[in-house]
Amino acid sequence: MASWGCPHEINGKCARLNELVCNPGMKGCVLAGRYFFLSSDDKNRRLREKQERTGKEEGGEPTD
């Protein structure tokens, strides 16, 4: 398993979002709407909305 580090996280806080505690996928996060999160259905809302607009399912295939 691989790990990653957010370039905006400094000492557990988000430098991009007014020094809030870093919570990947939260509103305003650069990861929100781009990735699927297992920890919270609320974080996945933007990704689902984006998929509905583009007409694609989770696998990336058209829904015709």
N, CA, C and O atoms as CSV, one atom per row, in Angstrom:
chain,resi,resn,atom,element,x,y,z
A,1,MET,N,N,0.846,-1.179,0.000
A,1,MET,CA,C,0.000,0.000,0.000
A,1,MET,C,C,0.890,1.240,0.000
A,1,MET,O,O,1.907,1.286,0.692
A,2,ALA,N,N,0.512,2.204,-0.752
A,2,ALA,CA,C,1.276,3.442,-0.861
A,2,ALA,C,C,0.656,4.529,0.007
A,2,ALA,O,O,-0.531,4.480,0.327
A,3,SER,N,N,1.446,5.480,0.371
A,3,SER,CA,C,0.936,6.624,1.126
A,3,SER,C,C,1.244,7.889,0.339
A,3,SER,O,O,2.020,7.857,-0.616
A,4,TRP,N,N,0.652,8.974,0.727
A,4,TRP,CA,C,0.846,10.234,0.029
A,4,TRP,C,C,0.878,11.346,1.061
A,4,TRP,O,O,0.529,11.140,2.223
A,5,GLY,N,N,1.290,12.500,0.635
A,5,GLY,CA,C,1.288,13.663,1.496
A,5,GLY,C,C,0.726,14.856,0.742
A,5,GLY,O,O,1.101,15.108,-0.403
A,6,CYS,N,N,-0.157,15.574,1.371
A,6,CYS,CA,C,-0.746,16.748,0.745
A,6,CYS,C,C,0.233,17.916,0.866
A,6,CYS,O,O,0.754,18.169,1.952
A,7,PRO,N,N,0.491,18.627,-0.227
A,7,PRO,CA,C,1.425,19.748,-0.159
A,7,PRO,C,C,0.898,20.927,0.658
A,7,PRO,O,O,1.660,21.822,1.022
A,8,HIS,N,N,-0.424,20.926,0.950
A,8,HIS,CA,C,-1.015,22.020,1.721
A,8,HIS,C,C,-1.045,21.731,3.219
A,8,HIS,O,O,-1.331,22.628,4.012
A,9,GLU,N,N,-0.753,20.485,3.620
A,9,GLU,CA,C,-0.782,20.114,5.035
A,9,GLU,C,C,0.550,20.439,5.692
A,9,GLU,O,O,1.602,19.960,5.270
A,10,ILE,N,N,0.487,21.255,6.724
A,10,ILE,CA,C,1.671,21.622,7.489
A,10,ILE,C,C,1.341,21.406,8.959
A,10,ILE,O,O,0.476,22.082,9.517
A,11,ASN,N,N,2.031,20.468,9.574
A,11,ASN,CA,C,1.808,20.130,10.987
A,11,ASN,C,C,0.348,19.784,11.277
A,11,ASN,O,O,-0.190,20.175,12.313
A,12,GLY,N,N,-0.296,19.046,10.360
A,12,GLY,CA,C,-1.666,18.596,10.569
A,12,GLY,C,C,-2.734,19.634,10.255
A,12,GLY,O,O,-3.923,19.381,10.444
A,13,LYS,N,N,-2.314,20.802,9.775
A,13,LYS,CA,C,-3.270,21.864,9.439
A,13,LYS,C,C,-3.164,22.205,7.965
A,13,LYS,O,O,-2.105,22.046,7.358
A,14,CYS,N,N,-4.270,22.679,7.385
A,14,CYS,CA,C,-4.320,22.996,5.962
A,14,CYS,C,C,-3.931,24.461,5.736
A,14,CYS,O,O,-4.624,25.375,6.183
A,15,ALA,N,N,-2.826,24.663,5.043
A,15,ALA,CA,C,-2.359,26.015,4.752
A,15,ALA,C,C,-3.262,26.696,3.725
A,15,ALA,O,O,-3.264,27.922,3.619
A,16,ARG,N,N,-4.020,25.919,2.978
A,16,ARG,CA,C,-4.902,26.465,1.947
A,16,ARG,C,C,-6.235,26.941,2.531
A,16,ARG,O,O,-6.855,27.861,1.999
A,17,LEU,N,N,-6.673,26.312,3.625
A,17,LEU,CA,C,-7.992,26.603,4.191
A,17,LEU,C,C,-7.907,27.206,5.592
A,17,LEU,O,O,-8.436,26.644,6.551
A,18,ASN,N,N,-7.260,28.316,5.699
A,18,ASN,CA,C,-7.222,29.099,6.939
A,18,ASN,C,C,-6.776,28.314,8.158
A,18,ASN,O,O,-7.334,28.469,9.244
A,19,GLU,N,N,-5.762,27.465,7.976
A,19,GLU,CA,C,-5.179,26.710,9.083
A,19,GLU,C,C,-6.169,25.778,9.796
A,19,GLU,O,O,-5.991,25.481,10.978
A,20,LEU,N,N,-7.211,25.312,9.087
A,20,LEU,CA,C,-8.122,24.333,9.665
A,20,LEU,C,C,-7.402,23.002,9.789
A,20,LEU,O,O,-6.429,22.747,9.080
A,21,VAL,N,N,-7.882,22.152,10.692
A,21,VAL,CA,C,-7.314,20.818,10.822
A,21,VAL,C,C,-7.497,20.092,9.494
A,21,VAL,O,O,-8.589,20.088,8.927
A,22,CYS,N,N,-6.423,19.478,9.000
A,22,CYS,CA,C,-6.465,18.806,7.702
A,22,CYS,C,C,-7.412,17.610,7.764
A,22,CYS,O,O,-7.264,16.722,8.603
A,23,ASN,N,N,-8.381,17.608,6.860
A,23,ASN,CA,C,-9.348,16.523,6.741
A,23,ASN,C,C,-9.533,16.282,5.245
A,23,ASN,O,O,-10.386,16.914,4.622
A,24,PRO,N,N,-8.743,15.371,4.655
A,24,PRO,CA,C,-8.786,15.172,3.204
A,24,PRO,C,C,-10.204,14.972,2.678
A,24,PRO,O,O,-10.949,14.128,3.175
A,25,GLY,N,N,-10.563,15.752,1.672
A,25,GLY,CA,C,-11.877,15.664,1.052
A,25,GLY,C,C,-12.901,16.638,1.587
A,25,GLY,O,O,-14.014,16.714,1.066
A,26,MET,N,N,-12.542,17.394,2.632
A,26,MET,CA,C,-13.513,18.350,3.178
A,26,MET,C,C,-13.780,19.457,2.162
A,26,MET,O,O,-13.029,19.622,1.200
A,27,LYS,N,N,-14.838,20.202,2.377
A,27,LYS,CA,C,-15.194,21.290,1.476
A,27,LYS,C,C,-14.013,22.252,1.339
A,27,LYS,O,O,-13.449,22.711,2.332
A,28,GLY,N,N,-13.655,22.544,0.092
A,28,GLY,CA,C,-12.537,23.428,-0.177
A,28,GLY,C,C,-11.228,22.710,-0.414
A,28,GLY,O,O,-10.279,23.306,-0.924
A,29,CYS,N,N,-11.158,21.444,-0.055
A,29,CYS,CA,C,-9.944,20.650,-0.240
A,29,CYS,C,C,-9.716,20.388,-1.731
A,29,CYS,O,O,-10.673,20.181,-2.478
A,30,VAL,N,N,-8.466,20.396,-2.159
A,30,VAL,CA,C,-8.155,20.137,-3.562
A,30,VAL,C,C,-8.517,18.716,-3.976
A,30,VAL,O,O,-8.630,18.440,-5.170
A,31,LEU,N,N,-8.701,17.814,-3.027
A,31,LEU,CA,C,-9.059,16.430,-3.324
A,31,LEU,C,C,-10.560,16.227,-3.452
A,31,LEU,O,O,-10.996,15.226,-4.022
A,32,ALA,N,N,-11.362,17.154,-2.935
A,32,ALA,CA,C,-12.819,17.012,-2.957
A,32,ALA,C,C,-13.330,16.946,-4.386
A,32,ALA,O,O,-12.975,17.780,-5.220
A,33,GLY,N,N,-14.159,15.960,-4.665
A,33,GLY,CA,C,-14.749,15.806,-5.981
A,33,GLY,C,C,-13.846,15.129,-6.995
A,33,GLY,O,O,-14.236,14.943,-8.147
A,34,ARG,N,N,-12.651,14.761,-6.581
A,34,ARG,CA,C,-11.702,14.118,-7.497
A,34,ARG,C,C,-11.466,12.666,-7.134
A,34,ARG,O,O,-11.088,11.864,-7.988
A,35,TYR,N,N,-11.687,12.319,-5.861
A,35,TYR,CA,C,-11.403,10.976,-5.380
A,35,TYR,C,C,-12.558,10.456,-4.542
A,35,TYR,O,O,-13.350,11.236,-4.014
A,36,PHE,N,N,-12.654,9.128,-4.420
A,36,PHE,CA,C,-13.681,8.479,-3.609
A,36,PHE,C,C,-13.117,8.241,-2.221
A,36,PHE,O,O,-12.002,7.739,-2.078
A,37,PHE,N,N,-13.884,8.602,-1.190
A,37,PHE,CA,C,-13.446,8.432,0.191
A,37,PHE,C,C,-14.323,7.400,0.891
A,37,PHE,O,O,-15.549,7.509,0.863
A,38,LEU,N,N,-13.715,6.414,1.509
A,38,LEU,CA,C,-14.455,5.382,2.228
A,38,LEU,C,C,-14.977,5.895,3.561
A,38,LEU,O,O,-15.987,5.394,4.056
A,39,SER,N,N,-14.324,6.865,4.143
A,39,SER,CA,C,-14.641,7.305,5.498
A,39,SER,C,C,-15.935,8.102,5.629
A,39,SER,O,O,-16.527,8.120,6.708
A,40,SER,N,N,-16.391,8.758,4.566
A,40,SER,CA,C,-17.545,9.637,4.701
A,40,SER,C,C,-18.327,9.746,3.405
A,40,SER,O,O,-17.767,10.084,2.362
A,41,ASP,N,N,-19.612,9.462,3.467
A,41,ASP,CA,C,-20.459,9.589,2.287
A,41,ASP,C,C,-20.620,11.062,1.891
A,41,ASP,O,O,-20.776,11.375,0.711
A,42,ASP,N,N,-20.582,11.958,2.874
A,42,ASP,CA,C,-20.722,13.386,2.594
A,42,ASP,C,C,-19.576,13.897,1.706
A,42,ASP,O,O,-19.785,14.756,0.850
A,43,LYS,N,N,-18.369,13.365,1.916
A,43,LYS,CA,C,-17.222,13.777,1.116
A,43,LYS,C,C,-17.356,13.335,-0.335
A,43,LYS,O,O,-16.728,13.922,-1.216
A,44,ASN,N,N,-18.163,12.312,-0.599
A,44,ASN,CA,C,-18.321,11.781,-1.949
A,44,ASN,C,C,-19.444,12.458,-2.728
A,44,ASN,O,O,-19.633,12.163,-3.908
A,45,ARG,N,N,-20.183,13.348,-2.104
A,45,ARG,CA,C,-21.303,14.016,-2.754
A,45,ARG,C,C,-20.865,14.771,-4.013
A,45,ARG,O,O,-21.520,14.666,-5.050
A,46,ARG,N,N,-19.784,15.517,-3.939
A,46,ARG,CA,C,-19.311,16.287,-5.104
A,46,ARG,C,C,-18.888,15.376,-6.241
A,46,ARG,O,O,-19.118,15.697,-7.407
A,47,LEU,N,N,-18.270,14.238,-5.920
A,47,LEU,CA,C,-17.865,13.305,-6.963
A,47,LEU,C,C,-19.087,12.719,-7.651
A,47,LEU,O,O,-19.101,12.590,-8.875
A,48,ARG,N,N,-20.125,12.357,-6.877
A,48,ARG,CA,C,-21.356,11.818,-7.473
A,48,ARG,C,C,-22.039,12.861,-8.352
A,48,ARG,O,O,-22.516,12.534,-9.438
A,49,GLU,N,N,-22.094,14.117,-7.895
A,49,GLU,CA,C,-22.709,15.184,-8.685
A,49,GLU,C,C,-21.947,15.389,-9.993
A,49,GLU,O,O,-22.558,15.578,-11.045
A,50,LYS,N,N,-20.641,15.352,-9.931
A,50,LYS,CA,C,-19.811,15.507,-11.119
A,50,LYS,C,C,-20.069,14.368,-12.100
A,50,LYS,O,O,-20.162,14.595,-13.307
A,51,GLN,N,N,-20.185,13.140,-11.583
A,51,GLN,CA,C,-20.441,11.985,-12.438
A,51,GLN,C,C,-21.815,12.077,-13.088
A,51,GLN,O,O,-21.972,11.694,-14.247
A,52,GLU,N,N,-22.813,12.578,-12.362
A,52,GLU,CA,C,-24.153,12.737,-12.922
A,52,GLU,C,C,-24.158,13.761,-14.055
A,52,GLU,O,O,-24.820,13.564,-15.075
A,53,ARG,N,N,-23.419,14.851,-13.870
A,53,ARG,CA,C,-23.354,15.884,-14.904
A,53,ARG,C,C,-22.686,15.369,-16.170
A,53,ARG,O,O,-23.123,15.677,-17.279
A,54,THR,N,N,-21.640,14.594,-16.005
A,54,THR,CA,C,-20.912,14.102,-17.170
A,54,THR,C,C,-21.512,12.831,-17.733
A,54,THR,O,O,-21.110,12.383,-18.806
A,55,GLY,N,N,-22.484,12.231,-17.015
A,55,GLY,CA,C,-23.142,11.024,-17.486
A,55,GLY,C,C,-22.276,9.793,-17.371
A,55,GLY,O,O,-22.413,8.859,-18.162
A,56,LYS,N,N,-21.392,9.778,-16.401
A,56,LYS,CA,C,-20.503,8.633,-16.219
A,56,LYS,C,C,-20.751,7.991,-14.868
A,56,LYS,O,O,-21.085,8.660,-13.890
A,57,GLU,N,N,-20.579,6.674,-14.836
A,57,GLU,CA,C,-20.693,5.931,-13.590
A,57,GLU,C,C,-19.330,5.908,-12.907
A,57,GLU,O,O,-18.362,6.477,-13.410
A,58,GLU,N,N,-19.269,5.254,-11.771
A,58,GLU,CA,C,-18.046,5.201,-10.987
A,58,GLU,C,C,-16.883,4.611,-11.776
A,58,GLU,O,O,-15.742,5.039,-11.600
A,59,GLY,N,N,-17.151,3.645,-12.635
A,59,GLY,CA,C,-16.100,3.015,-13.424
A,59,GLY,C,C,-15.614,3.870,-14.574
A,59,GLY,O,O,-14.638,3.505,-15.230
A,60,GLY,N,N,-16.254,4.992,-14.843
A,60,GLY,CA,C,-15.843,5.878,-15.897
A,60,GLY,C,C,-16.447,5.574,-17.243
A,60,GLY,O,O,-16.090,6.208,-18.236
A,61,GLU,N,N,-17.346,4.628,-17.303
A,61,GLU,CA,C,-18.001,4.260,-18.558
A,61,GLU,C,C,-19.275,5.083,-18.750
A,61,GLU,O,O,-19.938,5.399,-17.762
A,62,PRO,N,N,-19.640,5.440,-19.974
A,62,PRO,CA,C,-20.887,6.149,-20.232
A,62,PRO,C,C,-22.089,5.317,-19.805
A,62,PRO,O,O,-22.044,4.088,-19.859
A,63,THR,N,N,-23.172,5.984,-19.378
A,63,THR,CA,C,-24.357,5.281,-18.864
A,63,THR,C,C,-25.464,5.151,-19.884
A,63,THR,O,O,-26.626,5.093,-19.483
A,64,ASP,N,N,-25.193,5.102,-21.147
A,64,ASP,CA,C,-26.239,5.036,-22.188
A,64,ASP,C,C,-27.114,3.878,-22.059
A,64,ASP,O,O,-28.030,3.703,-22.863
